[in-house]
Amino acid sequence: MVQNKKKLSGVFAPVVTPFNSDELALDDLRFNLRKLNETDLTGYLALGSNGEFRSLSDKEQIQVLEVFAQEKGNKVVLVGTGCESTRQTIEKSKLASEMGFDYVSIITPNYFSKHIDGVTLQHYYTQVADSIDIPVLLYNVPGFAGGVVIPPQTVADLSKHPNIVGMKDSSPTGPAKFLACLDPAEDFHVLAGSANFIYSSFHLGATGGVLSLANALPEPCCNLYRLFTQGEYDKAKELSFRLARLNEAVSSSWGVAGVKAAMDKTGFKGGQPRHPLRGISDEAKERIKQAIINERFMSA
């Protein structure tokens, strides 16, 4: 329990996948990871939504993971392995385990969303967790999963499984409804999936967050966690407002293209998203830069 709590506390970056002319730019990924390794981030989410995992072939996903394996340093790495079938999810999760990663983060199946209810999800996650050695995190993100939501009672039931140790929640209202139904005695840790509600989530019991802004501004995101854990709630609240406003100007407005544009303004290598996603205009990029300056995260 102590080990999971330590490894699942703090801030994680859902690392983007860089492209050059629509091809993987693995050297840029390596550059970003080495730069992020110098920060106080707890770790990374590889092959998450910001990593554009749905736009990568199986071969490309492995190439990306090989870079993470080489460059992760002492960071904790969660790997997105969720697929539409239980069988394929198990296979990808076993590969992540063999490559030496720490956890798998498994998004809800969603293509047949009308038939994915709480019972189906409980069977799915239980069968996966029973079949692999690497610990499992549930991933609740209805906006990217056809509206599929893991019911709170299903989360509470799954939290009792010895190999299901937490969840990332990126639902619009945040993880309060899940935190309210959990047994504090269980070794289960909730990560908030947005700067919009991470501060309130900390107060309710979340142990960490997976923040898209951490790709571009890792230290301010880490400072929020540090201030909160040191009991400096007024300073943490003020910083959380600044991060939430910036998040609205970046990720909420432009998605991964906005995150990558912000990275380009803060010394990382973001570049363009993969087609059919489009990059943003030069004018929008300048607005993002000005938003970063306005929130005092970068000088003019």
C-alpha positions in Angstrom: 0.0 0.0 0.0 2.8 2.5 0.9 4.6 1.7 -2.3 1.6 2.4 -4.5 0.7 5.6 -2.6 4.3 6.9 -3.1 4.4 6.1 -6.7 0.9 7.4 -7.5 1.2 10.7 -5.6 2.2 13.9 -7.3 2.0 15.1 -10.9 2.3 13.1 -14.1 2.7 14.5 -17.6 0.6 12.7 -20.3 3.5 12.9 -22.7 2.8 14.0 -26.3 4.0 12.1 -29.3 6.0 14.5 -31.6 5.7 14.2 -35.3 7.7 15.6 -38.2 5.9 15.7 -41.5 3.4 13.2 -40.0 6.2 10.7 -39.2 7.3 9.8 -35.6 9.9 12.2 -34.3 11.5 9.9 -31.7 14.5 12.2 -31.2 12.1 15.0 -30.2 10.4 12.6 -27.8 13.8 11.7 -26.3 14.6 15.5 -26.0 11.3 16.2 -24.1 11.7 13.2 -21.8 15.3 14.2 -20.9 14.1 17.8 -20.1 11.1 16.5 -18.1 13.4 14.2 -16.2 15.1 17.3 -14.7 11.8 18.3 -13.1 9.9 17.3 -9.9 7.3 15.3 -11.9 6.4 12.0 -10.3 6.2 10.4 -13.8 4.6 10.1 -17.1 1.6 8.6 -18.9 2.8 7.1 -22.1 0.3 6.4 -25.0 -2.5 8.4 -23.5 -4.9 10.8 -25.2 -2.3 13.6 -25.4 0.1 10.9 -26.8 -2.4 10.5 -29.7 -2.3 6.7 -29.2 -5.3 6.1 -31.4 -3.3 7.6 -34.3 -0.3 5.2 -33.9 0.1 1.8 -35.3 1.0 -1.1 -33.0 4.6 -0.9 -34.3 4.8 2.8 -33.7 3.4 2.4 -30.2 6.2 0.0 -29.4 8.8 2.4 -30.9 7.4 5.1 -28.5 7.6 2.8 -25.5 11.2 1.8 -26.3 12.1 5.5 -26.0 10.3 5.7 -22.7 12.1 2.6 -21.5 15.4 4.1 -22.4 14.8 7.6 -21.0 12.4 7.3 -18.1 15.2 7.7 -15.5 13.7 7.4 -12.0 10.2 8.4 -13.1 7.1 6.3 -12.7 5.6 5.4 -16.0 2.0 4.5 -16.6 1.2 3.0 -20.1 -2.1 3.3 -21.9 -3.0 -0.2 -23.0 -6.8 -0.1 -23.4 -8.2 -1.7 -26.5 -11.7 -2.6 -27.6 -11.2 -6.3 -26.8 -10.3 -7.8 -23.5 -7.9 -10.1 -25.3 -5.9 -7.3 -27.0 -5.8 -5.3 -23.8 -4.3 -8.2 -22.0 -1.7 -8.7 -24.7 -0.6 -5.0 -24.7 -0.6 -4.9 -20.9 1.7 -7.9 -20.8 4.0 -6.2 -23.2 4.1 -3.1 -21.0 5.0 -5.3 -18.1 7.8 -7.1 -20.0 9.3 -3.7 -20.9 9.6 -2.8 -17.3 6.9 -0.2 -16.8 5.1 0.4 -13.5 1.4 0.5 -14.3 -1.1 0.2 -17.1 -3.9 2.8 -17.6 -6.8 1.2 -19.3 -9.5 3.3 -21.0 -13.0 2.0 -21.2 -13.9 0.1 -24.4 -16.4 2.3 -26.2 -17.1 1.4 -29.8 -20.2 -0.5 -28.8 -21.0 2.2 -26.2 -24.7 1.3 -25.9 -23.8 -2.1 -24.6 -20.9 -1.0 -22.3 -22.6 -0.8 -18.9 -21.3 -1.2 -15.4 -21.6 -5.0 -15.4 -19.7 -5.3 -18.7 -17.0 -3.0 -17.4 -16.6 -4.9 -14.2 -16.1 -8.1 -16.1 -13.7 -6.4 -18.5 -11.4 -4.9 -15.9 -11.6 -8.0 -13.6 -10.6 -10.3 -16.4 -7.7 -8.0 -17.5 -6.5 -7.6 -13.9 -6.6 -11.3 -13.2 -4.5 -12.0 -16.3 -1.6 -9.7 -15.9 1.1 -9.0 -13.2 1.4 -5.3 -13.8 -0.9 -3.2 -11.6 -4.0 -1.6 -13.3 -5.5 1.9 -13.3 -9.0 2.5 -14.6 -9.2 5.4 -17.0 -12.6 7.2 -17.0 -12.7 9.7 -19.9 -16.2 9.9 -21.4 -15.3 12.8 -23.7 -12.9 10.5 -25.6 -14.8 7.3 -25.1 -18.1 7.7 -26.7 -19.7 8.9 -23.5 -18.9 5.7 -21.6 -18.7 6.3 -17.9 -17.5 3.8 -15.2 -20.3 3.9 -12.6 -19.1 5.0 -9.2 -20.4 1.7 -7.6 -18.4 -0.3 -10.3 -15.3 1.7 -9.3 -15.9 1.0 -5.7 -16.3 -2.8 -6.4 -13.2 -2.9 -8.6 -11.2 -1.0 -6.0 -11.3 -4.2 -3.9 -9.4 -6.2 -6.6 -5.8 -6.7 -5.4 -4.4 -5.8 -8.9 -6.5 -2.7 -9.5 -4.8 0.0 -7.6 -6.3 3.3 -8.9 -7.9 5.3 -11.6 -7.4 8.4 -13.7 -10.6 10.4 -14.0 -11.0 13.0 -16.8 -14.7 13.4 -16.6 -16.0 17.0 -16.9 -17.0 17.3 -13.2 -13.9 15.6 -11.8 -13.5 12.6 -9.5 -15.6 13.7 -6.5 -18.3 11.2 -7.1 -15.7 8.4 -7.2 -13.8 9.5 -4.1 -17.0 9.7 -2.2 -17.8 6.0 -2.6 -14.3 4.5 -2.0 -13.3 2.6 1.1 -10.3 4.5 2.6 -8.8 1.2 3.7 -8.4 0.0 0.1 -5.0 0.5 -1.7 -6.7 2.6 -4.4 -5.5 6.0 -5.6 -7.3 8.5 -7.7 -5.5 10.8 -10.2 -7.3 13.9 -11.4 -7.1 14.3 -15.1 -7.4 18.1 -15.5 -6.0 21.3 -14.0 -9.6 22.6 -13.9 -10.4 20.5 -10.9 -7.1 19.2 -9.5 -7.0 21.5 -6.4 -10.5 20.6 -5.2 -9.7 16.9 -6.0 -6.7 17.1 -3.6 -9.0 18.3 -0.8 -11.3 15.4 -1.5 -8.6 12.7 -1.4 -7.0 12.5 -4.8 -3.3 11.6 -4.5 -2.1 13.2 -7.7 -3.0 14.4 -11.2 -2.2 13.8 -14.8 -2.1 17.2 -16.3 -1.7 18.1 -20.0 -0.1 21.4 -19.0 2.7 19.5 -17.3 4.1 18.9 -20.8 4.8 22.6 -21.2 4.9 23.9 -17.6 5.9 21.0 -15.4 7.3 23.0 -12.5 4.2 25.2 -11.8 2.1 22.0 -11.9 4.5 20.3 -9.4 4.5 23.5 -7.3 0.7 23.2 -6.9 1.1 19.7 -5.4 4.0 20.8 -3.2 2.1 23.8 -1.8 -1.0 21.7 -1.1 1.0 19.0 0.7 2.7 21.6 2.8 -0.6 23.0 3.9 -0.1 26.4 2.0 -3.7 26.3 0.8 -4.1 30.0 -0.1 -1.0 29.9 -2.3 -2.1 26.6 -3.8 -5.5 27.9 -4.6 -4.2 31.0 -6.3 -1.8 28.9 -8.4 -4.6 26.5 -9.2 -6.7 29.4 -10.6 -3.9 30.5 -12.8 -3.3 27.0 -14.1 -7.0 26.4 -14.7 -7.3 29.7 -16.7 -4.3 28.7 -18.8 -5.7 25.2 -19.3 -8.9 26.8 -20.7 -6.7 28.8 -23.2 -4.6 25.8 -24.2 -6.0 22.3 -23.8 -9.7 23.0 -23.4 -9.7 25.3 -26.4 -7.3 23.5 -28.8 -6.7 20.0 -27.5 -3.4 18.3 -28.1 -2.6 20.9 -30.8 -2.8 23.6 -28.2 -0.6 21.6 -25.8 2.0 21.1 -28.4 1.9 24.9 -29.3 2.4 25.7 -25.6 5.4 23.3 -25.5 7.0 25.1 -28.4 6.8 28.4 -26.5 8.4 26.9 -23.3 11.5 25.2 -24.7 10.0 21.8 -25.5 9.5 20.2 -28.9 5.7 19.9 -29.5 5.2 20.4 -33.2 2.1 19.4 -35.0 -0.5 16.8 -34.2 -0.9 13.9 -36.6 -3.4 14.2 -39.4 -6.4 14.5 -39.6 -5.9 16.7 -36.5 -4.7 20.2 -37.6 -2.2 22.5 -36.0 -3.4 25.9 -34.9 -2.8 29.2 -36.6 0.1 31.5 -35.8 -2.4 33.9 -34.3 -3.7 31.3 -31.9 -0.1 30.3 -31.0 0.6 33.9 -30.1 -2.6 34.0 -28.0 -1.3 30.9 -26.1 2.0 32.6 -25.6 0.3 35.7 -24.2 -1.8 33.6 -21.9 1.3 32.0 -20.5 2.8 35.5 -20.0 -0.4 36.8 -18.5 -0.5 34.1 -15.9 3.2 34.8 -15.0 4.6 31.5 -16.1 6.9 33.1 -18.6 8.4 36.6 -19.1 7.6 38.6 -22.2 
